[in-house]
Amino acid sequence: MTRNQLRNDRSFSPELPAKRRIRQAFDQAAATYDEAADVQREVCDRLARCFEQIGNDFQPGTVLEAGCGTGYGVQWLRQRWPRAELTLVDFASGMLIASRLQCPCTMQVCADIEALPFADQRFDLYWSSLAWQWNDPRQCLTEAGRVLRPGGRLAVATLGIDNFHELRHAFAAIDDYSHVLTIPTPERLLAHCRVDGWTVNIWQRQAVRRHYPDLRTLLRRVKAVGAREVEQRRPAPFGRTAWQAVTARYEQLREPEGLPLTYDVVWLIAHRLQKVRGAYPTIA
């Protein structure tokens, strides 16, 4: 979708501050998210497998899903711990409305995961799949530590700095603007875990790739899951010549399966008995 097309969408305002703009994008994507979110489901499924690797004896009484989206993750959480009290949080009300179809009896709260409206030590498990990259990961980690009880578990999937590197390549020769979401390095998040006294049980990083027949389809799929930040950094719309140049550069990357798009995914499982400084664990 071009910037001209975005301007014609009167319900979308790229001039809004970043957080409000992202919230608006996800509100609007609630109706199209599930159809396009195959990568998001794969990442969430792997987060569940990662959690299963650390043992089956953990039985949380209270679970928080931070950035629940349309509620895909809640299916596994409810199946795994049917007696747990489950709370879903998302800052996009449209996503919360969609999540009610997955688990209508679950408590749902519209809130920013950088400032959770819960008391300290409220939950036994903090679960979040592909939400931290839209926020300040350090603040998310701080809030997770605040609302978790001693011995609670943290399970997070987020993105690294090599996310959508193909789009970076395609836009690089056109202008100096950033057309892809800027994300802190995963190593910084890992360092914050160490400083804050988390014991890291699992730390994995791997590319998840998809292929599309053309650039138009690729951008449409990105937009359908709410990731419109790939189009929000340039103040003036591209003309036909610029879009032809972007398309030509992306075509340089074409593979037999189609045009590639790479998600740089990080999975983190950790726990913290208390805030301790000094000795830190070996990363599994």
KALIN-V8859 format. One record per pair of residues at least 6 apart in sequence whose ideal C-beta (glycine too) atoms are under 8 Angstrom apart, sorted by the first residue. I is the first residue (numbers start at 1). J is the second residue. If there is no record, write none. Layout:
# KALIN-V8859
I|J ; I|J
This chain:
# KALIN-V8859
1|219 ; 1|220 ; 1|223 ; 1|228 ; 1|231 ; 2|231 ; 2|237 ; 2|238 ; 2|243 ; 3|14 ; 3|231 ; 3|234 ; 3|236 ; 3|237 ; 3|238 ; 4|237 ; 4|238 ; 6|12 ; 6|14 ; 6|228 ; 6|231 ; 7|237 ; 11|24 ; 11|28 ; 12|24 ; 12|25 ; 12|28 ; 12|228 ; 13|21 ; 13|24 ; 14|21 ; 14|231 ; 14|232 ; 16|24 ; 19|112 ; 21|228 ; 21|232 ; 22|134 ; 22|226 ; 22|229 ; 23|91 ; 23|92 ; 25|226 ; 25|227 ; 25|228 ; 25|229 ; 26|33 ; 26|69 ; 26|90 ; 26|91 ; 26|92 ; 26|94 ; 26|95 ; 26|226 ; 27|92 ; 27|93 ; 27|94 ; 27|95 ; 28|94 ; 28|226 ; 29|94 ; 29|223 ; 29|224 ; 29|225 ; 29|226 ; 30|70 ; 30|92 ; 30|94 ; 30|95 ; 30|97 ; 30|98 ; 31|94 ; 31|98 ; 32|224 ; 32|225 ; 33|69 ; 33|70 ; 33|95 ; 33|98 ; 33|224 ; 33|225 ; 33|226 ; 34|70 ; 34|72 ; 34|98 ; 35|224 ; 36|221 ; 36|224 ; 36|225 ; 37|69 ; 37|70 ; 37|72 ; 37|225 ; 38|210 ; 39|208 ; 39|210 ; 39|225 ; 39|263 ; 40|69 ; 40|72 ; 40|129 ; 40|130 ; 40|225 ; 41|72 ; 42|208 ; 43|129 ; 43|130 ; 43|157 ; 43|208 ; 43|263 ; 43|265 ; 43|267 ; 44|72 ; 44|73 ; 44|76 ; 44|129 ; 44|130 ; 44|157 ; 45|76 ; 46|157 ; 46|265 ; 46|267 ; 47|73 ; 47|127 ; 47|129 ; 47|155 ; 47|156 ; 47|157 ; 47|267 ; 48|73 ; 48|76 ; 48|80 ; 50|155 ; 50|202 ; 50|204 ; 50|267 ; 50|269 ; 51|153 ; 51|155 ; 51|269 ; 53|202 ; 53|269 ; 54|201 ; 54|202 ; 54|269 ; 58|125 ; 58|153 ; 59|81 ; 59|84 ; 60|81 ; 60|84 ; 60|123 ; 60|124 ; 60|125 ; 60|152 ; 60|153 ; 61|83 ; 61|84 ; 61|85 ; 61|124 ; 62|84 ; 62|85 ; 62|87 ; 62|122 ; 62|123 ; 62|124 ; 62|125 ; 63|77 ; 63|81 ; 63|84 ; 63|85 ; 63|86 ; 63|87 ; 63|123 ; 63|124 ; 63|125 ; 63|127 ; 64|87 ; 64|89 ; 64|116 ; 64|118 ; 64|122 ; 64|123 ; 64|125 ; 64|126 ; 64|127 ; 64|147 ; 65|73 ; 65|74 ; 65|77 ; 65|86 ; 65|87 ; 65|88 ; 65|89 ; 65|127 ; 65|128 ; 66|89 ; 66|113 ; 66|116 ; 66|126 ; 66|127 ; 66|128 ; 66|131 ; 66|140 ; 66|144 ; 67|89 ; 67|90 ; 67|91 ; 67|113 ; 67|128 ; 67|129 ; 67|130 ; 67|131 ; 67|132 ; 67|134 ; 68|74 ; 68|88 ; 68|89 ; 68|90 ; 68|95 ; 68|96 ; 68|99 ; 68|108 ; 69|90 ; 69|95 ; 69|98 ; 69|99 ; 69|130 ; 69|131 ; 70|95 ; 70|98 ; 70|99 ; 70|101 ; 70|102 ; 71|88 ; 71|98 ; 71|99 ; 71|100 ; 71|101 ; 71|102 ; 71|103 ; 72|102 ; 73|127 ; 73|129 ; 74|86 ; 74|88 ; 74|99 ; 74|102 ; 74|103 ; 74|106 ; 75|102 ; 75|103 ; 77|84 ; 77|86 ; 77|127 ; 78|86 ; 78|103 ; 78|106 ; 84|124 ; 84|125 ; 85|107 ; 86|103 ; 86|106 ; 86|107 ; 87|106 ; 87|107 ; 87|108 ; 87|109 ; 87|118 ; 87|123 ; 88|96 ; 88|99 ; 88|103 ; 88|106 ; 88|107 ; 88|108 ; 88|109 ; 89|108 ; 89|109 ; 89|110 ; 89|111 ; 89|113 ; 89|116 ; 90|96 ; 90|99 ; 90|108 ; 90|110 ; 90|131 ; 91|110 ; 91|111 ; 91|112 ; 91|113 ; 92|110 ; 92|226 ; 93|110 ; 96|108 ; 96|110 ; 99|106 ; 99|108 ; 100|106 ; 100|108 ; 109|117 ; 111|117 ; 112|135 ; 113|128 ; 113|131 ; 113|132 ; 113|135 ; 113|140 ; 113|143 ; 114|135 ; 114|136 ; 114|139 ; 114|140 ; 114|143 ; 115|143 ; 116|143 ; 116|146 ; 116|147 ; 118|147 ; 119|147 ; 120|146 ; 120|147 ; 121|146 ; 121|147 ; 121|148 ; 121|149 ; 121|150 ; 121|152 ; 122|147 ; 122|149 ; 123|147 ; 123|148 ; 123|149 ; 123|152 ; 124|148 ; 124|149 ; 124|151 ; 124|152 ; 124|153 ; 125|148 ; 125|152 ; 125|153 ; 125|155 ; 126|144 ; 126|147 ; 126|148 ; 126|152 ; 126|153 ; 126|154 ; 126|155 ; 126|156 ; 127|155 ; 127|156 ; 128|140 ; 128|144 ; 128|155 ; 128|156 ; 128|157 ; 128|158 ; 129|156 ; 129|157 ; 130|157 ; 130|158 ; 130|159 ; 131|140 ; 131|158 ; 132|140 ; 132|156 ; 132|158 ; 133|158 ; 133|159 ; 133|163 ; 133|181 ; 133|183 ; 134|181 ; 137|158 ; 137|184 ; 137|188 ; 137|189 ; 137|192 ; 138|184 ; 138|188 ; 138|189 ; 138|192 ; 140|156 ; 141|189 ; 141|192 ; 141|193 ; 141|196 ; 141|198 ; 142|196 ; 144|154 ; 144|156 ; 145|154 ; 145|196 ; 145|198 ; 145|272 ; 145|275 ; 148|154 ; 148|272 ; 150|272 ; 150|273 ; 150|274 ; 151|271 ; 151|273 ; 152|271 ; 152|272 ; 153|269 ; 153|270 ; 153|271 ; 154|198 ; 154|268 ; 154|269 ; 154|270 ; 154|271 ; 154|272 ; 155|268 ; 155|269 ; 156|266 ; 156|267 ; 156|268 ; 156|269 ; 157|265 ; 157|266 ; 157|267 ; 157|268 ; 158|183 ; 158|186 ; 158|189 ; 158|265 ; 158|266 ; 158|268 ; 159|181 ; 159|183 ; 159|263 ; 159|264 ; 159|265 ; 159|266 ; 160|183 ; 160|185 ; 160|186 ; 160|205 ; 160|264 ; 160|265 ; 160|266 ; 161|183 ; 161|184 ; 161|185 ; 161|186 ; 161|264 ; 162|207 ; 162|262 ; 162|264 ; 163|180 ; 163|181 ; 163|183 ; 163|262 ; 163|263 ; 163|264 ; 164|180 ; 164|181 ; 164|230 ; 164|261 ; 164|262 ; 164|263 ; 165|262 ; 165|264 ; 166|250 ; 166|253 ; 166|259 ; 166|260 ; 166|261 ; 166|262 ; 167|179 ; 167|180 ; 167|230 ; 167|250 ; 167|261 ; 168|179 ; 168|180 ; 169|249 ; 169|250 ; 169|252 ; 169|253 ; 170|215 ; 170|246 ; 170|247 ; 170|249 ; 170|250 ; 170|253 ; 171|177 ; 171|179 ; 171|180 ; 171|246 ; 171|249 ; 172|249 ; 173|245 ; 173|249 ; 174|238 ; 174|242 ; 174|245 ; 174|246 ; 175|234 ; 177|233 ; 177|234 ; 178|233 ; 179|230 ; 179|231 ; 179|233 ; 179|234 ; 180|229 ; 180|230 ; 181|227 ; 181|229 ; 181|230 ; 186|205 ; 186|266 ; 189|266 ; 189|268 ; 190|200 ; 190|203 ; 190|268 ; 190|283 ; 193|200 ; 193|268 ; 193|270 ; 194|200 ; 194|280 ; 195|277 ; 196|272 ; 196|275 ; 197|272 ; 197|274 ; 197|275 ; 197|276 ; 197|277 ; 197|280 ; 198|270 ; 198|271 ; 198|272 ; 199|270 ; 199|271 ; 199|272 ; 199|273 ; 199|281 ; 200|268 ; 200|269 ; 200|270 ; 200|281 ; 200|283 ; 200|284 ; 201|269 ; 201|270 ; 201|271 ; 201|284 ; 202|267 ; 202|268 ; 202|269 ; 202|270 ; 202|284 ; 203|266 ; 203|267 ; 203|268 ; 203|269 ; 203|283 ; 203|284 ; 204|266 ; 204|267 ; 205|264 ; 205|265 ; 205|266 ; 205|267 ; 206|265 ; 207|262 ; 207|263 ; 207|264 ; 207|265 ; 208|262 ; 208|263 ; 208|265 ; 209|260 ; 209|261 ; 209|262 ; 209|263 ; 210|221 ; 210|260 ; 210|261 ; 210|263 ; 211|255 ; 211|257 ; 211|258 ; 211|259 ; 211|260 ; 211|261 ; 212|218 ; 212|221 ; 212|258 ; 212|259 ; 212|261 ; 213|258 ; 213|259 ; 214|259 ; 215|246 ; 215|247 ; 215|250 ; 215|251 ; 215|259 ; 218|250 ; 218|259 ; 218|261 ; 219|230 ; 219|231 ; 222|228 ; 222|230 ; 222|261 ; 223|231 ; 238|246 ; 250|259 ; 251|259 ; 253|259 ; 253|260
